[in-house]
Structure formats: structure tokens, C-alpha cells
């Protein structure tokens, strides 16, 4: 049942005030983002742990109104999980603190739909972080924005929901010591349809970095956003089971790839007798090649309804450890542009352009879909593309995503007080061209394309007013 907005706001205020002393004790000196990204890639291999109320169903998406009484792992042993991760020489782990159905496996004050109202009555997140830290493994956390129990889903999101999300993240990032990474799911994905505006990304990202400056934020958004840039994530994340593939030849960004050792993320009754994925394949076809492509590999081992990892998965993890170990730092990350985290003020705005193909007209460049595009007609010698606002807007960053690497020289201008003014000249040949500059104000912004090797196309013309 939804809690009214003022209660959420009160919880958030109390949580933030109470967190201040603890935060001062647990936070280390803030480090540059590129150093944090390199440190995470150096860990190379991790354990994903999908363990939540879906464990007690035979499907990953349970009834969102399932009673907490069903969550009853009578032999729960997070130390067993940590020993299993140690046997595979894993450097980090990540636990599903709240999955899509909204059940919280920590002692949260934001909702009664949590583990303290289950027969277990134990803070699983606390036991997990303590066990893995004691084993020398860095504990990360997973958190779903999509929450079907509390109706944090398309068409129902209110400011009270955003306040609850912030209160829950505040608890997770102040009560459990340093968290090196937070993996977020169910947010601005084609299947969840919760936009970064409905739950404002920059606001959540800023909260996380305020609470723990050294916590990397990863959103599992590769189904939507291009592989060539960090957009709304500090680490580019790929879900192999969903068909998301990193390019092992061309990737130059800090990345993570995830896969379950079984055929699903949460435990199923078939798991103890069903063969798990071959350890040699996992090491030789995935772990080693991914590590060489600036990508860590996180392998899911789902605990069963007793709260223990099955014997066949334990044996596979041990076999991985016999075939592989972390022999030192990963390849040094190439220089890359800082992530885009701000609201795209060009999204769904009107656009003008030079002559285009009939089926690929200008509005495809601002439709928030990287799989559609404005496409210049091949006979146009000086293509241009323009976004129109309904009033002067402040902005200090632009990201132009091409259909391919065809544009090599261009100019960007903005329209202020009845005149076009030059903003920058560009020679970026990357598919995603990100430019940051001092804040300007304008009612329109455009790209004039001076040199290209094929008729250019623009998937998205993003315009941002970043907090700096």
C-alpha cells in the first residue's frame, strides 16, 4: 500500500539527518571517477546474488502482493556464499536488495514490505556485507527502480515514490559501510518504461555521490543507450541473457557483463539437478576475453529457498577457481568522456533539418529512440539539423549520436535574440560526439555538417544543462 508523500518526506529527512555522523565515519577521500572505474575493472570477476522473494516462486517475476510470510530461508548462511565466491577468486559481489516486486531484504523504515516482517526477521543485507568484507570481497548492492508492489511503474509514479527511492538508497548507503558500486535496474529500459524524468536521474545520481562519492553508479540500460558512450551510468553494463553484447574488439569504455550460472536469475526447483554452465567455457570464452576488453564479468549464483547455494553451482565455482585467478590489474582504460547524467531538454522537441529521406525525417532525431534516426538525403551537399525550443533554454552540453561514423567536420550554433551565434567547431569522428562548454541560452541549437564520407544520419541530438 502506498504511503502518503509527507510520510516519505519525513522518513527521508530523518534518514538524511541520522546518516550524517555515520557517513563521516565510513567515507574515504573522494577519488576521480576514472580512478574508481579502473579500480573496479581491476577486480575482474564478481558474484551476482539474486536472492529475494522471487526465490520462493518458480519465476523471476512473482506476484507483487505476495505475503512476506513466504520469505523463510531456514538455513540462511551468507558466509557460505562468501566462501563460494572465494573459491572462484572473485573480487566483488552484488546482492539484490530490492528486485522488481518491491520486497526489501534489509531493515528499512520506508515500508512494511520487508524482511523484518517475514519469518526470518534478519537483515540479509547486513549479514551479506559483513560476510563478504570478512572474506576480503567487496560488497556491492543491486536496487530496482521498478517496484510493482508499491506501484512505482509507468503511469503511477509520484513525487512520494521518488522520495521513497531516495530514502531507501540513503539507508543502503549510510548503514552498511562503504559500497563500491550500486547496480540499478528497471529504469529507462524499453521493458520498464520508467524514464529518467519520471524518476529524475541526475537527482538520484547526485544523492548517491553525496552519500558515497566513491560509489560507482551502474544502470543496466544497454538495451537502449549506445555502446560508444557512458550515458546515465559510470560503467557500461551488458546483460548477456537479454542479447546485449559488448564488442570485444572495439570497446574502449569501463564495462560489466552479467550472466547467470543457471538458466535464470532467481533459484528454481530445477536448479539442483539441472547442469550449470561449463566452467571452462565461462573462463575461456567469457571471463578472459571480457577482461581484455576493459570489462568485468559478474556471474550469478542464486541461493536456494534454504538460503544456500546448491552443490552443483558450488562445484562449478570451485572449478573456475582452479582454472583462473586474478593475476593483477586489468588493462589500463583509454581516456573517455565523463558520463551524461542530466535531463535531455531536446527530447521530444520539434526539429528542422535539410532535405531528408521520407521515412527518416527530422523528428526521429529527438524521439528518445537510438534505433531510429533522421537521415540526410544523399544529394544534399551541406546537411544541417536543428532543435527548436518553445523558449530560451540554458544548456552547457550536447551529445550527438550518429547512425555511423560519417561526420568528421561540423559547427554547432545556438540562436539567441534573433541571431545565430557560433558555439564550437568540431572534428570528433566518434559515433557519439559529446561536447561540454560554458552555459549559454538559446531558443534553438543546430549542427552544420561540413565534411562527411556518406550521407549523415542522427539518431539523437541531446541537449543538457548539467549541474557543475
HELIX and SHEET records of a PDB file:
HELIX    1   1 UNK A    5  UNK A   26  1                                  22    
HELIX    2   2 UNK A   33  UNK A   43  1                                  11    
HELIX    3   3 UNK A   53  UNK A   56  5                                   4    
HELIX    4   4 UNK A   68  UNK A   70  5                                   3    
HELIX    5   5 UNK A   78  UNK A   87  1                                  10    
HELIX    6   6 UNK A  115  UNK A  117  5                                   3    
HELIX    7   7 UNK A  124  UNK A  134  1                                  11    
HELIX    8   8 UNK A  159  UNK A  172  1                                  14    
HELIX    9   9 UNK A  201  UNK A  211  1                                  11    
HELIX   10  10 UNK A  240  UNK A  242  5                                   3    
HELIX   11  11 UNK A  279  UNK A  281  1                                   3    
HELIX   12  12 UNK A  282  UNK A  287  3                                   6    
HELIX   13  13 UNK A  288  UNK A  291  1                                   4    
HELIX   14  14 UNK A  311  UNK A  323  1                                  13    
HELIX   15  15 UNK A  362  UNK A  365  5                                   4    
SHEET    1   A 8 UNK A 216  UNK A 219  0                                        
SHEET    2   A 8 UNK A 181  UNK A 185  1                                        
SHEET    3   A 8 UNK A 138  UNK A 144  1                                        
SHEET    4   A 8 UNK A  92  UNK A  98  1                                        
SHEET    5   A 8 UNK A  45  UNK A  49  1                                        
SHEET    6   A 8 UNK A 295  UNK A 300  1                                        
SHEET    7   A 8 UNK A 255  UNK A 260  1                                        
SHEET    8   A 8 UNK A 236  UNK A 239  1                                        
SHEET    1   B 5 UNK A 351  UNK A 353  0                                        
SHEET    2   B 5 UNK A 384  UNK A 402 -1                                        
SHEET    3   B 5 UNK A 432  UNK A 452 -1                                        
SHEET    4   B 5 UNK A 407  UNK A 416 -1                                        
SHEET    5   B 5 UNK A 419  UNK A 426 -1                                        
SHEET    1   C 4 UNK A 351  UNK A 353  0                                        
SHEET    2   C 4 UNK A 384  UNK A 402 -1                                        
SHEET    3   C 4 UNK A 457  UNK A 464 -1                                        
SHEET    4   C 4 UNK A 374  UNK A 375 -1                                        
END                                                                             
